[in-house]
């Protein structure tokens, strides 16, 4: 379903770009990216993505905490 919105939360730019290019080559063009947990949480709430690709080792709020917070919220 290439029209679905994907949020990728990844702090390493090279990994973020590689994954984004791979997804775009597969036809996914609605990709939103965040560099840290705080930004990722805000974008998840704002953008309501269909899928979140989440790095566990993030600066600030780690990926597991991001996941727990998103799970607690009804809208995410």
Secondary structure as GFF3:
##gff-version 3
##sequence-region A 1 76
A	DSSP	beta_strand	6	9	.	.	.	ID=ss1
A	DSSP	alpha_helix	13	25	.	.	.	ID=ss2
A	DSSP	beta_strand	31	34	.	.	.	ID=ss3
A	DSSP	alpha_helix	37	47	.	.	.	ID=ss4
A	DSSP	beta_strand	51	54	.	.	.	ID=ss5
A	DSSP	alpha_helix	63	72	.	.	.	ID=ss6
###
